[in-house]
Amino acid sequence: MILDKFCLNGKVALVTGASRGLGQGVAVALAEAGADIATVSRGSCEETARQVHAVGRRSLHLPCDLAAASVAQLQQLVRDTVEALGGLDVLVNAAGINVRHPALEYPEADWDLLMQVNLKAAMFLAQAAARHMVSVGGGKIINIASALSFQGGILCPPYAASKHGILGITRALANEWASKNINVNAIAPGYMLTDMTMPLAKDPVRAPAVMARIPAGRWGTPEDLKGAAVFLASDASAYCHATVLAVDGAWLSR
């Protein structure tokens, strides 16, 4: 039956940025579909763990600051997940940050920070996860891209560059790993109500301009990402490789 293909019972997922926002929403969605969850964040994941436990799944918190993490530390996250939860079937690179400055004034330090968290950490965590997945016959990697994977945005050149880069590595890794039964895909959220976007949502000038361009007539929420995440993590997406699934209220169509 087709609904059985969406079931994640017995699977283990590692989700970065899982303490809040989109990462938390994805982690809870995968747990609701049956997966045990390893969460990665700088801060507490107690609320995420509470929601995971509420649906009867195990959770493991792996504290890590991706802004300072070495490749060796990223590799250790995979080893810790496998050791504690018995495997790793799904990786979701959901962690992301944005720091806004005019392009004429953009500081090098903030550029480097965004590239480290949004792009480098995602690439090398995917590499570490894929090495394990190859050894067990396959797996799923989901990268959280953005509407700004296709656009330039305002006041955020490194965010746009890093999210364009996420699409690049999604496609490049899919090309290499599809034959190894590893599905590498991406979700491109539109304007979502999270802590990171709250200043924009409250901006008296920009917020109405954003809303006017969303055909669905509302900002998205982490709840809106759940279906896409479960689909790409499950057997239902077995022939999807390098897919970029926009969850944006039709923002990109305008």
C-alpha positions in Angstrom: 0.0 0.0 0.0 1.2 3.5 -0.9 0.9 4.9 2.6 3.3 2.2 3.9 6.0 3.8 1.8 5.9 6.9 3.9 6.4 5.0 7.1 9.8 5.6 8.9 9.4 2.9 11.6 12.8 1.5 12.5 14.7 4.4 10.9 17.2 6.8 12.5 17.4 10.4 11.5 20.1 13.1 12.3 18.7 16.6 12.1 20.8 19.8 12.6 19.4 23.0 13.8 16.7 21.0 15.6 16.2 23.1 18.7 13.7 25.5 17.0 12.2 26.6 13.8 12.3 24.6 10.6 14.8 22.1 12.1 12.5 21.4 15.0 9.5 21.0 12.8 11.3 18.5 10.5 12.7 16.5 13.5 9.2 16.2 15.0 7.7 15.2 11.6 10.2 12.4 11.1 9.5 11.2 14.6 5.7 11.3 14.0 6.4 9.1 10.9 8.2 6.6 13.1 11.9 7.5 13.2 14.2 7.9 16.2 15.9 11.3 16.1 19.4 12.6 16.9 19.3 16.4 17.2 22.2 18.8 16.7 22.2 22.3 18.1 24.1 24.8 20.1 21.4 25.3 22.6 18.9 23.0 24.4 16.7 20.6 22.5 14.5 19.8 25.4 11.3 20.9 23.7 12.1 18.9 20.6 12.9 15.9 22.7 9.6 16.3 24.5 7.7 16.2 21.3 9.7 13.3 19.9 9.1 11.3 23.1 5.4 12.2 23.0 5.0 10.1 19.9 7.0 7.2 21.3 10.3 7.7 19.6 13.8 7.9 21.0 15.8 11.1 20.9 19.5 11.8 21.3 20.9 15.4 21.7 24.3 16.0 20.3 25.5 19.5 21.3 27.5 21.1 18.6 28.2 24.7 17.4 28.4 24.3 13.7 30.0 27.7 13.4 33.1 26.3 15.1 32.9 22.6 14.2 35.8 20.9 12.5 35.3 18.2 9.9 36.4 15.7 12.5 33.7 16.9 14.9 31.1 16.5 12.2 32.3 13.0 11.5 31.9 12.3 15.3 28.3 13.3 15.2 27.6 10.5 12.7 29.6 8.0 14.8 27.7 9.0 18.0 24.4 8.7 16.3 25.2 5.2 15.0 26.5 4.1 18.3 23.7 5.4 20.4 20.7 4.8 18.2 21.9 1.8 16.1 22.2 3.3 12.7 21.7 6.4 10.5 19.2 6.3 7.7 18.4 10.0 7.2 20.4 13.2 7.5 18.7 16.6 7.4 20.9 19.6 7.1 18.5 22.1 8.5 20.8 24.4 10.4 21.1 27.9 8.9 21.8 31.5 9.9 21.5 34.9 8.3 23.2 38.2 9.2 22.0 41.2 7.2 24.2 44.1 6.1 24.3 46.3 3.0 26.6 44.7 0.4 28.8 47.8 0.3 29.5 47.3 4.0 29.4 43.5 4.4 32.1 42.3 6.8 34.4 39.4 6.0 33.8 37.8 9.4 30.0 37.5 8.8 30.6 36.2 5.3 32.9 33.4 6.6 30.4 32.6 9.4 27.5 32.1 7.1 29.6 30.0 4.7 30.7 27.8 7.6 27.3 27.1 9.0 25.1 27.1 5.9 27.4 25.4 3.4 30.6 23.9 4.7 29.0 22.1 7.6 26.3 20.7 5.4 28.7 19.4 2.9 31.0 17.6 5.3 28.2 16.3 7.4 26.7 14.9 4.3 30.0 13.3 3.4 30.3 11.7 6.8 26.7 10.4 6.7 27.2 9.1 3.2 30.3 7.1 4.2 28.1 5.3 6.7 25.2 4.9 4.3 27.4 3.3 1.7 28.4 0.7 4.2 24.8 -0.2 4.9 23.4 -0.1 1.4 21.9 3.4 1.2 20.1 6.3 2.9 18.5 9.7 2.5 20.1 13.2 2.7 17.8 16.2 2.7 19.3 19.7 2.5 17.2 22.7 3.5 17.7 25.3 0.7 15.7 28.5 0.3 13.7 30.6 -2.1 17.0 32.6 -2.1 18.6 29.6 -3.7 17.0 31.0 -6.9 17.0 34.8 -6.0 19.4 37.4 -4.7 17.4 38.8 -1.8 18.3 42.1 -0.1 21.1 42.8 2.4 22.2 39.1 2.5 24.7 38.3 -0.2 26.4 35.4 1.7 23.0 33.9 2.6 22.0 33.9 -1.0 25.4 32.5 -2.0 25.3 29.8 0.6 21.8 28.7 -0.4 22.7 28.7 -4.1 25.6 26.5 -3.0 23.3 24.1 -1.2 21.5 23.5 -4.5 24.9 22.9 -6.1 26.1 20.4 -3.6 22.7 18.7 -3.6 22.9 18.1 -7.4 26.6 17.2 -7.3 26.3 14.7 -4.5 23.2 13.2 -6.1 25.1 12.6 -9.3 27.8 10.7 -7.4 25.7 8.9 -4.9 22.5 7.9 -6.7 24.1 4.7 -7.9 24.9 3.9 -4.3 21.2 4.0 -3.3 21.7 7.4 -1.5 19.0 9.9 -2.3 20.2 13.5 -2.0 17.4 16.1 -2.3 16.5 19.5 -1.1 13.6 21.5 0.2 13.4 25.2 -0.6 11.2 27.0 1.9 9.7 30.3 1.1 9.1 33.0 3.7 8.5 31.0 7.0 7.6 32.4 10.4 10.6 31.5 12.6 12.8 33.3 15.1 15.3 34.1 12.2 12.6 35.8 10.1 10.7 37.5 12.9 12.5 40.9 12.5 11.5 40.9 8.8 7.9 39.8 9.6 7.6 42.8 11.9 9.2 45.3 9.5 6.5 47.8 8.7 7.8 48.3 5.1 9.2 44.9 4.1 6.6 42.6 5.7 3.6 44.0 3.6 5.8 43.8 0.5 6.6 40.1 1.2 2.9 39.3 1.9 1.8 40.9 -1.3 3.9 38.6 -3.3 2.8 35.3 -1.7 -0.1 33.9 -3.7 -1.1 31.7 -0.8 -1.8 34.8 1.2 0.2 33.9 4.3 3.7 33.2 5.5 4.6 29.5 6.0 5.3 27.8 9.3 7.5 24.8 10.3 4.3 22.7 10.1 4.2 23.3 6.4 7.5 21.5 5.9 6.5 18.3 7.5 5.0 16.5 4.6 7.8 17.4 2.2 10.4 16.2 4.8 8.6 12.8 5.4 8.3 12.3 1.7 12.0 12.9 0.9 13.0 10.8 4.0 10.8 7.8 3.0 10.7 5.1 0.4 8.0 7.1 -1.4 10.8 9.2 -2.9 13.0 6.3 -3.9 13.5 7.6 -7.5 13.9 11.2 -6.5 17.5 12.4 -6.8 18.6 16.0 -6.9 15.0 17.1 -6.5 14.4 20.6 -5.1 11.0 20.8 -3.6 9.7 24.3 -3.1 7.4 24.9 -0.2 6.8 28.5 -0.7 3.1 29.4 -1.1 3.9 29.9 -4.8 6.3 32.8 -4.1 8.8 31.6 -6.8 6.1 31.6 -9.4 5.5 35.3 -9.2 
